[in-house]
Amino acid sequence: MAMGPRVKVFLLAVVCAAIGLVVGVLIGFFSRSGGRADVETLLSEEESWVSGALMAEIDPGRIEGYLRKLTEKPHLAGTEGSYTLAEYVRQTWLEQGLDSAHIAPYHVLLSYPHPDKPSYVALLDSNDDEMFRSAPREPNLDLDPPANISSVVPPFAAYSPSGTVEGDLVCVNYGRTSDFARLESLNINVAGKIVIARYGKTSRGRKLRRCQVRGALGLIVYSDPADTVGTGPAADDRPVYPEGWFGPGTAVQRGHYLYTQVEGEPLTPGYPAKDYMFRLNENASEPLPTIPAYPIGYNDAWHLLSAMDGPEAPSSWRGGLNITYRLGPGLQASGRARKVRLNVNVNREVRPIHNVIGVIRGRVEPDRYVLLGNHRDAWNLGGVDPSSGTSSLMEVSHAFGAMVKKGWRPRRSLVFCSWDAEEYGIHGSFEWVEDFGKILTERAVAYLNVDMAVRATYSLRGRASPQLAPALLEAAKKVPWPVSAPEGKTMYDVWRKRTPEVNGDPDTKPRVDLPRSGSDFTPFVHRLGVPAIDLAFFQDTSMGIWDYPLYHTAYATFHLQKKIIDPDFLFHRAMSQLWAETARSLADSLILPFRLSEYGAVLGGMMEDLESRYGTQLAARDISLDSLSSAVNNFTTAVDTFDAEVAGAKITDPFVARMYNDQLMQLERAFIDPQGLPGRKFYRHTVMASRLYSSATFPALGDAIYLAVNNKADSEGAWRDVRKQLSIITFIIQSAANTLVKIDLTS
């Protein structure tokens, strides 16, 4: 169809406007006073005084003040308390000197206990009369400073459907796949039964889904003292809250029970939960559970477990209660109890959540973003999760704002992110990443996350994309360890001695794990391929504690930090210093401090694991690993060569600096498969994704081999899938190598 004159004029105007915009950006980028390109400014390195001044600015007293404010009242996602804190964060960032701060709202499906019908678990006698009923909430305790935990949301399983079920009880240990297999080997079936499992080892959503697909009526989850007080001869003397850090029998862990595969909000998978977005019906949402669940503490669990019948549990299944742990089904004939009632009353509703985004604009590359994030919402008052991280984030933003007031400005933009609704399934950050994914794919340098900044003070837990690990370690060398320690003076010294890369060898560098999943770094890594760091101070795992004992309970108060964990907030200061210095190095270096050879080492380790675990089985099927091995070798050569080239480059052209930085920044994106991993399309990172089965190798390929080895029904089909996944990961790795190799596409 021919264009009319008006259409032609309109299109010409659009083209001219676009050209004008591009020219304007280029002029703005290169021009300084006098109208000439100031190449010296464009190539300037970071100012040497900033690092020391930035860390000196960070004050533990101010962090304590932030935490006191953040823990005054509950701030559950979707409530007025959460919105009030969002406004507090926004206003504080503006006062600190950030260039801008705004609230980004989304409308997501959330879940709350029924306000008038409390959920419970009960033991019934032969007349259906209750012999025992679980406590409706944790009791208030006399604390200094005081904490009114009666306003905290009662224990519940978020997203559980409502319903009442009655029946026999079966114990499934932690509810892992291997635990269910053990029961099946003993001819114990959970179909038509109520299941009881203890917290730990696997996610709540996976526990519930495994019960659901096996026909169970419902799930009770409890915190066993073996996991909240620990094991070993010292366990009996460990002080429980409020005297100590360990979990009392009244503590109950809240949490969501979505079977999430990093979909984000459950009714708008793949798209931001804006008010105009099409939403699935709840019965069409795959992550939502269909059988009820409810959490209890170990005081209440004692009544249920001590009444159980059936064979004794295996020794590895026995927890810390002074009872004989049994598997069920059924209850002991010698007692009065005859069955269990599980009564759950939970509502689901779409409510607004509120992220807060603050920006310090970069002086040279404002279109390149170094993001720092922490979630703000909490199941409780948030003394550890997440407000220890939020108070550190507020202090880091204060310190950077102070540097700006002194005349400094980072080369690249710093973006501060206060996420909402992380506890419900990482919704706040997911919706924002879905909303702005196309921009972030082009512009995000890295995302630095701190969720629970200080949950204990034994050592640092660092997780990082491989190329970011060296920058993190260099920053750790600059930060003093907060207290006197025999292992050394710096965070790096103590970290590598207490948590070495190689167990039993304290002379290696500190252990840095890969960022798999579990907090707000997840959408950045798995959706977009943005490299990420996640940090926390954590406990000595030799105590047998899987997570910190008061996790998601009402007892995570300001008192817990001030009186027990970090009284002087010295570890909070150290975390803030590490976070700030790592961000500064990424935001202000002329060339990004990435070391791509670290990625080559990770892929080489996965290749070795694949060959040692499955080499014989693959060879028996005539499946060669030569192409994959070649791709890994090509990648290793490419990253080593590129690192050496960058290290030796004398950069006199700002476009060369930009070219190197783009290649460094975009390498992670090369590992993204837009089609996703098999059975979980939103897990798109082909290296970082968590494994579904026990394997340390490439996730999709390792899972495919595991299924093929253990498949009885369609062996040939399963091995064909192995060949498919082998070809895909080979292509992905070779493509990643090609991003660093000079290839003439016009020849």
CORRADA-V659898 format. One record per backbone hydrogen bond with DSSP energy under -0.5 kcal/mol. NH is the residue of the N-H (numbers start at 1). CO is the residue of the C=O. If there is no record, write none. Layout:
# CORRADA-V659898
nh->NH co->CO
nh->NH co->CO
This chain:
# CORRADA-V659898
nh->8 co->4
nh->9 co->5
nh->10 co->6
nh->11 co->7
nh->12 co->8
nh->13 co->9
nh->14 co->10
nh->15 co->11
nh->16 co->12
nh->17 co->13
nh->18 co->14
nh->19 co->15
nh->20 co->16
nh->21 co->17
nh->22 co->18
nh->23 co->19
nh->24 co->20
nh->25 co->21
nh->26 co->22
nh->27 co->23
nh->28 co->24
nh->29 co->25
nh->30 co->26
nh->31 co->27
nh->32 co->36
nh->35 co->32
nh->38 co->30
nh->39 co->37
nh->41 co->38
nh->42 co->38
nh->43 co->39
nh->44 co->41
nh->50 co->47
nh->52 co->48
nh->53 co->49
nh->54 co->50
nh->55 co->51
nh->56 co->52
nh->57 co->53
nh->58 co->54
nh->58 co->55
nh->63 co->59
nh->64 co->60
nh->65 co->61
nh->66 co->62
nh->67 co->63
nh->68 co->64
nh->69 co->65
nh->70 co->66
nh->71 co->67
nh->72 co->69
nh->75 co->380
nh->79 co->76
nh->82 co->76
nh->83 co->79
nh->84 co->80
nh->85 co->81
nh->86 co->82
nh->87 co->83
nh->88 co->84
nh->89 co->85
nh->90 co->86
nh->91 co->87
nh->92 co->88
nh->93 co->89
nh->94 co->90
nh->95 co->91
nh->96 co->92
nh->97 co->93
nh->97 co->94
nh->98 co->93
nh->99 co->359
nh->100 co->359
nh->102 co->357
nh->104 co->355
nh->105 co->103
nh->106 co->353
nh->107 co->273
nh->108 co->106
nh->108 co->351
nh->110 co->108
nh->110 co->349
nh->112 co->347
nh->114 co->345
nh->120 co->343
nh->122 co->341
nh->123 co->132
nh->124 co->339
nh->125 co->129
nh->128 co->125
nh->131 co->123
nh->132 co->123
nh->134 co->121
nh->143 co->141
nh->149 co->147
nh->151 co->148
nh->152 co->149
nh->158 co->156
nh->158 co->255
nh->160 co->157
nh->163 co->344
nh->165 co->342
nh->167 co->340
nh->170 co->194
nh->171 co->327
nh->172 co->196
nh->175 co->172
nh->180 co->176
nh->181 co->177
nh->182 co->178
nh->183 co->179
nh->184 co->180
nh->185 co->181
nh->186 co->182
nh->186 co->183
nh->187 co->184
nh->188 co->183
nh->189 co->187
nh->192 co->215
nh->193 co->190
nh->194 co->168
nh->195 co->218
nh->196 co->170
nh->197 co->220
nh->198 co->173
nh->199 co->222
nh->202 co->200
nh->207 co->203
nh->208 co->204
nh->209 co->205
nh->210 co->206
nh->211 co->207
nh->212 co->208
nh->213 co->209
nh->214 co->210
nh->215 co->212
nh->216 co->211
nh->217 co->193
nh->218 co->193
nh->219 co->292
nh->220 co->195
nh->221 co->294
nh->222 co->197
nh->223 co->296
nh->224 co->222
nh->227 co->224
nh->228 co->224
nh->229 co->225
nh->230 co->225
nh->231 co->543
nh->235 co->232
nh->236 co->233
nh->237 co->234
nh->238 co->235
nh->241 co->246
nh->243 co->240
nh->244 co->240
nh->246 co->239
nh->247 co->228
nh->251 co->248
nh->254 co->252
nh->254 co->552
nh->255 co->156
nh->256 co->423
nh->257 co->158
nh->259 co->287
nh->260 co->258
nh->268 co->265
nh->270 co->263
nh->271 co->268
nh->274 co->272
nh->277 co->274
nh->280 co->267
nh->284 co->281
nh->285 co->282
nh->286 co->284
nh->288 co->285
nh->292 co->217
nh->294 co->219
nh->296 co->221
nh->299 co->249
nh->300 co->249
nh->301 co->297
nh->302 co->298
nh->303 co->299
nh->303 co->300
nh->304 co->300
nh->305 co->301
nh->306 co->302
nh->307 co->304
nh->308 co->305
nh->309 co->330
nh->311 co->328
nh->313 co->325
nh->317 co->314
nh->318 co->314
nh->318 co->315
nh->323 co->321
nh->325 co->323
nh->327 co->311
nh->328 co->309
nh->329 co->169
nh->332 co->307
nh->335 co->332
nh->338 co->124
nh->339 co->124
nh->340 co->167
nh->341 co->122
nh->342 co->165
nh->343 co->120
nh->343 co->341
nh->344 co->163
nh->344 co->342
nh->347 co->112
nh->349 co->110
nh->351 co->108
nh->353 co->106
nh->355 co->104
nh->356 co->418
nh->357 co->102
nh->358 co->416
nh->359 co->100
nh->360 co->414
nh->361 co->359
nh->363 co->410
nh->364 co->411
nh->365 co->411
nh->368 co->365
nh->369 co->443
nh->370 co->413
nh->371 co->369
nh->371 co->446
nh->372 co->415
nh->373 co->448
nh->374 co->417
nh->376 co->419
nh->377 co->419
nh->378 co->75
nh->383 co->556
nh->386 co->384
nh->387 co->382
nh->388 co->384
nh->389 co->386
nh->389 co->451
nh->390 co->386
nh->391 co->387
nh->392 co->388
nh->393 co->389
nh->394 co->390
nh->395 co->391
nh->396 co->392
nh->397 co->393
nh->398 co->394
nh->399 co->395
nh->400 co->396
nh->401 co->397
nh->402 co->398
nh->403 co->399
nh->404 co->400
nh->405 co->401
nh->406 co->402
nh->407 co->404
nh->408 co->403
nh->412 co->587
nh->413 co->365
nh->413 co->368
nh->414 co->360
nh->415 co->370
nh->416 co->358
nh->416 co->414
nh->417 co->372
nh->418 co->356
nh->419 co->374
nh->419 co->417
nh->425 co->422
nh->426 co->422
nh->427 co->421
nh->428 co->420
nh->430 co->426
nh->431 co->427
nh->432 co->428
nh->433 co->429
nh->434 co->430
nh->435 co->431
nh->436 co->432
nh->437 co->433
nh->440 co->436
nh->441 co->437
nh->442 co->438
nh->442 co->439
nh->443 co->439
nh->444 co->440
nh->445 co->369
nh->446 co->369
nh->447 co->531
nh->448 co->371
nh->449 co->447
nh->449 co->533
nh->450 co->373
nh->451 co->535
nh->453 co->451
nh->455 co->537
nh->456 co->537
nh->458 co->538
nh->459 co->538
nh->461 co->536
nh->462 co->460
nh->462 co->511
nh->463 co->534
nh->464 co->513
nh->465 co->532
nh->468 co->465
nh->469 co->465
nh->469 co->466
nh->470 co->466
nh->472 co->468
nh->473 co->469
nh->474 co->470
nh->475 co->471
nh->476 co->472
nh->477 co->473
nh->478 co->474
nh->478 co->475
nh->479 co->475
nh->480 co->478
nh->481 co->489
nh->488 co->485
nh->491 co->476
nh->491 co->479
nh->492 co->476
nh->494 co->490
nh->495 co->491
nh->496 co->492
nh->497 co->493
nh->498 co->494
nh->499 co->495
nh->501 co->509
nh->502 co->505
nh->503 co->501
nh->505 co->502
nh->506 co->504
nh->508 co->505
nh->511 co->499
nh->513 co->462
nh->516 co->514
nh->522 co->519
nh->525 co->521
nh->526 co->522
nh->527 co->523
nh->528 co->523
nh->528 co->524
nh->529 co->524
nh->529 co->525
nh->530 co->524
nh->531 co->529
nh->533 co->447
nh->534 co->463
nh->535 co->449
nh->536 co->461
nh->537 co->453
nh->538 co->459
nh->541 co->539
nh->543 co->540
nh->544 co->541
nh->546 co->544
nh->551 co->548
nh->553 co->550
nh->556 co->553
nh->557 co->555
nh->561 co->557
nh->562 co->558
nh->563 co->559
nh->564 co->559
nh->564 co->560
nh->565 co->560
nh->566 co->561
nh->569 co->566
nh->573 co->569
nh->574 co->570
nh->575 co->571
nh->576 co->572
nh->577 co->573
nh->578 co->574
nh->579 co->575
nh->580 co->576
nh->581 co->577
nh->582 co->578
nh->583 co->579
nh->584 co->580
nh->585 co->581
nh->586 co->582
nh->587 co->583
nh->588 co->584
nh->589 co->585
nh->594 co->592
nh->595 co->467
nh->596 co->594
nh->598 co->595
nh->599 co->596
nh->600 co->596
nh->601 co->597
nh->602 co->598
nh->603 co->599
nh->604 co->600
nh->605 co->601
nh->606 co->602
nh->607 co->603
nh->608 co->604
nh->609 co->605
nh->610 co->606
nh->611 co->607
nh->612 co->608
nh->613 co->609
nh->614 co->610
nh->615 co->611
nh->618 co->614
nh->619 co->615
nh->620 co->616
nh->621 co->617
nh->621 co->618
nh->622 co->619
nh->623 co->618
nh->624 co->622
nh->629 co->625
nh->630 co->626
nh->631 co->627
nh->632 co->628
nh->633 co->629
nh->634 co->630
nh->635 co->631
nh->636 co->632
nh->637 co->633
nh->638 co->634
nh->639 co->635
nh->640 co->636
nh->641 co->637
nh->642 co->638
nh->643 co->639
nh->644 co->640
nh->645 co->641
nh->646 co->642
nh->647 co->643
nh->648 co->644
nh->649 co->645
nh->649 co->646
nh->651 co->649
nh->652 co->650
nh->656 co->653
nh->657 co->653
nh->658 co->654
nh->659 co->655
nh->660 co->656
nh->661 co->657
nh->662 co->658
nh->663 co->659
nh->664 co->660
nh->665 co->661
nh->666 co->662
nh->667 co->663
nh->669 co->666
nh->670 co->666
nh->670 co->667
nh->671 co->668
nh->672 co->669
nh->673 co->684
nh->674 co->672
nh->676 co->673
nh->677 co->680
nh->677 co->683
nh->680 co->677
nh->683 co->680
nh->684 co->526
nh->684 co->682
nh->686 co->671
nh->686 co->684
nh->689 co->685
nh->695 co->693
nh->702 co->698
nh->703 co->699
nh->704 co->700
nh->705 co->701
nh->706 co->702
nh->707 co->703
nh->708 co->704
nh->709 co->705
nh->710 co->706
nh->711 co->708
nh->718 co->714
nh->719 co->715
nh->720 co->716
nh->721 co->717
nh->722 co->718
nh->723 co->719
nh->724 co->720
nh->725 co->721
nh->726 co->722
nh->727 co->723
nh->728 co->724
nh->729 co->725
nh->730 co->726
nh->731 co->727
nh->732 co->728
nh->733 co->729
nh->734 co->730
nh->735 co->731
nh->736 co->732
nh->737 co->733
nh->738 co->734
nh->739 co->735
nh->739 co->736
nh->740 co->737
nh->741 co->738
nh->743 co->741
nh->745 co->743
nh->747 co->744
